């Protein structure tokens, strides 16, 4: 038994903090930053959940003070030679430039022999189904948690684990909640796994642009679609993300969406492109750090979907997509469900 | 030559800049607080994690003039401070581990995890957590900085301000104890 592997699995699903989780800690720091004469740090004790909620209310005052502090500090910054902090990007190109810098400042995950790249995502997708009794066509927006383990070594299987967590729409739970669904993939093809495919990409902007054009052609929408997929996969290789964002900034048709929300409910700022047929796709970034949060596709009109079971309509404003929660290295695959689907992908 | 814009600056640039422009330190927070919160939550529970993050960054800000130039990545420094902050809550950490090992604490409170559902997982995790509780504090810090944060031996040495040989010996000792606990499970 590999003790480091078991230890790595222990509570590994603990997610990174959201902006909301860090509200008070950030406010405390900003208050401290705004008062350089203070010699002792403020302390915010949040030992118990009950006290936490009390403090959340009390924190309104703290936040107000912190916000004032931010404004004062920003004004000081404006007087200096550096760019003001917190100035929102004025265009999609500026946002992508900042996102490229943020990605360039992150480390690539490089799995060693025997290791796996492990990513956690939250996914929102449409479910179109039919009530078996009434034959009524039903549509729901399903939110699911997904995990994926991809090996560094060739010849090893990789695992996709999914569990639907909630759904909005008139679909009975038993039709969307199948419990934990494991799918184990096997393939002898060297290019099948995302990590291996990613590692074959260059990280210089011109190299990435040329390779992308070789795969997708030079039509901006086709390049965008290919690029969006690569960005989602390259969260483990931010050096590639950085180049991809710079390539994206040169595509005709991109625009800035100041207020976007990813599939995990995190607010962000996005770069979008109209895909036609009533759909707009977006790359969403954190408003402060410009790190990539995820992607989504938004219906800009009611959209009809034709399936063998009938025609379904998804209303204007419906958004589907994927939010990246964590990416790390794992020593091995977790225990796979006995009911796992096993798929062998032929070359 | 102009200094790089905030978003692209390395941690040591930001910390150096924060000596005259304190707000630059907020970028260090934004960059590292989410992951540090996760680490603290795994050790102390989510309820204490924000407290640890807050105290760590306030302390880091107070002592930023001591930051060693040339260290582009601030994680060893920040997690070293966090280790001290967590160390002040050692009783809470141990109580939490022991409660979990006894099964007296709802696992969902610790992780909200589906992976905890499996009886096999619990059978591994309980002795594992009990062994964690039995480690020396320094050994536990060393082990978890490697296992959960992914720091290299050199980075752990910087974080805990100990020689690299001590990192190796602590890690060996901790791993042996964990392994023995898990093997006990296998035979049990």
Boltz contact constraints between the chains, C-beta under 6 A:
constraints:
  - contact:
      token1: [A, 1]
      token2: [B, 182]
      max_distance: 6.0
  - contact:
      token1: [A, 3]
      token2: [B, 175]
      max_distance: 6.0
  - contact:
      token1: [A, 3]
      token2: [B, 178]
      max_distance: 6.0
  - contact:
      token1: [A, 3]
      token2: [B, 179]
      max_distance: 6.0
  - contact:
      token1: [A, 3]
      token2: [B, 182]
      max_distance: 6.0
  - contact:
      token1: [A, 4]
      token2: [B, 147]
      max_distance: 6.0
  - contact:
      token1: [A, 6]
      token2: [B, 124]
      max_distance: 6.0
  - contact:
      token1: [A, 6]
      token2: [B, 128]
      max_distance: 6.0
  - contact:
      token1: [A, 7]
      token2: [B, 147]
      max_distance: 6.0
  - contact:
      token1: [A, 8]
      token2: [B, 147]
      max_distance: 6.0
  - contact:
      token1: [A, 10]
      token2: [B, 125]
      max_distance: 6.0
  - contact:
      token1: [A, 11]
      token2: [B, 42]
      max_distance: 6.0
  - contact:
      token1: [A, 11]
      token2: [B, 111]
      max_distance: 6.0
  - contact:
      token1: [A, 13]
      token2: [B, 111]
      max_distance: 6.0
  - contact:
      token1: [A, 13]
      token2: [B, 113]
      max_distance: 6.0
  - contact:
      token1: [A, 13]
      token2: [B, 115]
      max_distance: 6.0
  - contact:
      token1: [A, 14]
      token2: [B, 38]
      max_distance: 6.0
  - contact:
      token1: [A, 14]
      token2: [B, 41]
      max_distance: 6.0
  - contact:
      token1: [A, 14]
      token2: [B, 42]
      max_distance: 6.0
  - contact:
      token1: [A, 14]
      token2: [B, 111]
      max_distance: 6.0
  - contact:
      token1: [A, 16]
      token2: [B, 34]
      max_distance: 6.0
  - contact:
      token1: [A, 16]
      token2: [B, 35]
      max_distance: 6.0
  - contact:
      token1: [A, 16]
      token2: [B, 38]
      max_distance: 6.0
  - contact:
      token1: [A, 17]
      token2: [B, 34]
      max_distance: 6.0
  - contact:
      token1: [A, 17]
      token2: [B, 37]
      max_distance: 6.0
  - contact:
      token1: [A, 22]
      token2: [B, 33]
      max_distance: 6.0
  - contact:
      token1: [A, 25]
      token2: [B, 50]
      max_distance: 6.0
  - contact:
      token1: [A, 25]
      token2: [B, 53]
      max_distance: 6.0
  - contact:
      token1: [A, 25]
      token2: [B, 54]
      max_distance: 6.0
  - contact:
      token1: [A, 28]
      token2: [B, 54]
      max_distance: 6.0
  - contact:
      token1: [A, 29]
      token2: [B, 29]
      max_distance: 6.0
  - contact:
      token1: [A, 29]
      token2: [B, 57]
      max_distance: 6.0
  - contact:
      token1: [A, 32]
      token2: [B, 58]
      max_distance: 6.0
  - contact:
      token1: [A, 33]
      token2: [B, 22]
      max_distance: 6.0
  - contact:
      token1: [A, 33]
      token2: [B, 23]
      max_distance: 6.0
  - contact:
      token1: [A, 41]
      token2: [B, 58]
      max_distance: 6.0
  - contact:
      token1: [A, 41]
      token2: [B, 62]
      max_distance: 6.0
  - contact:
      token1: [A, 44]
      token2: [B, 54]
      max_distance: 6.0
  - contact:
      token1: [A, 45]
      token2: [B, 51]
      max_distance: 6.0
  - contact:
      token1: [A, 46]
      token2: [B, 50]
      max_distance: 6.0
  - contact:
      token1: [A, 46]
      token2: [B, 51]
      max_distance: 6.0
  - contact:
      token1: [A, 49]
      token2: [B, 47]
      max_distance: 6.0
  - contact:
      token1: [A, 73]
      token2: [B, 23]
      max_distance: 6.0
  - contact:
      token1: [A, 83]
      token2: [B, 5]
      max_distance: 6.0
  - contact:
      token1: [A, 85]
      token2: [B, 23]
      max_distance: 6.0
  - contact:
      token1: [A, 98]
      token2: [B, 7]
      max_distance: 6.0
  - contact:
      token1: [A, 101]
      token2: [B, 7]
      max_distance: 6.0
  - contact:
      token1: [A, 101]
      token2: [B, 8]
      max_distance: 6.0
  - contact:
      token1: [A, 102]
      token2: [B, 7]
      max_distance: 6.0
  - contact:
      token1: [A, 105]
      token2: [B, 8]
      max_distance: 6.0
  - contact:
      token1: [A, 288]
      token2: [B, 30]
      max_distance: 6.0
  - contact:
      token1: [A, 289]
      token2: [B, 30]
      max_distance: 6.0
  - contact:
      token1: [A, 290]
      token2: [B, 7]
      max_distance: 6.0
